[in-house]
């Protein structure tokens, strides 16, 4: 607790009673996540109207979702690099502009190329906000990583919940221009305001060369975390990456296709809107709930249970979901409830295994698994469903979630990676733990 008290004291002295309050910083990070939630979790509402507006198939439209996820995830290593060195202000300011502009413009164009381009722009901004918000939580709360990272990512998971009924009503006439523009402007403005007030704890930016030389003499090498280049050479990273990929496939398929899958099953429009809303709620609550559970029984036990349940619900979804409107909503909610935990647990697993010094950059590389999984969650998933049926698609996704559950038993039994002897050149400040 001494380190936590030190963080609080330095922040209060440097930033003042408001900006230096770590709970205030957590709330701002949470709100920032809410402002990028629509980009992923409300997308399904726009898919069918966009097929009519642009005049192309659903598979072509869903390729835009894949591009968004890829841009969001693969922009995070770059954003992480900037966050570790410059702090959150510049990254959030740029990200807010990209999110607001990209999302607003998606409703003003009538071409596939334009849709892909502006969704990619918004995705790049979302990557910066996501990485910065998680990093803020982990840095300010080294004593409550699981809980607080879970709270922050809950904002992303459930942030679209309040917007979904309003968006569904605006989209009822098939006009996508107004909902894109209004939510885009709102999201951009709020993120720019967040950029002005977000701070990292004092002493977490890269030191000067002089500071490195002075600190290295008394530095315990075990305190320095893995650089991304060092992390990528460990088998632990690649095992964790495949687990993250496995749990993402099913969740992204559901996220992108709740509307189209529901219409295919003959689900009433009102229940589809309810399902999208409940997906958001379950997804958000799960990130807090499983983060809380992990702080009590351990992260890996939590992952075994949660990912195993996710596999079961994915398998049952096309079987039970087609029986009635209510079962459709319930099955989807449980899939999202057991999917969302990955985003509160994997950042903490990453920080525990490879250290917090480069945690933002390192998690950016780990999160590339989500970008790869989006290939199945977007247009390719629709094509596979058209060819083989949704039962096969969801059964395959269930198998991948089961793999993630089994590997959660194996990973903690592998000896932790050992970092090679550090030098002055790779010294970075250690975030108090």
Secondary structure by P-SEA (a helix, b strand, c coil): caaaaaaaaaaaaccccccccaaaaaaaaaaaaaaacccccccccaaaaaaaaccccccccaaaaaaaaaaaaaaaaaaaaaaaccccaaaaaaaaaaaaaaaaaccccccaaaaaaaaaaaaaaaaaaaaaaaaaaaaaccccaaaaaaaaaaaaacccccaaaaaaaaaccccaaaaaaaaaaaaaaaaaaaaaccccccccccccaaaaaaaccccccccccccaaaaaacaaaaaaaaaaaaaaaaaaaaaacaaaaaaaacccaaaaaaaaaaaaaaaaaaaaaaaaaaaaccaaaaaaaaaaaaaaaaaaaaaaaaccaaaaaaaaaaaaaaaacccccaaaaaaaaccccaaaaaaaaaacccccccccccaaaaaaaacccaaaaaaaaaaaaaaaaaaaacccccccccccccccccccccccc
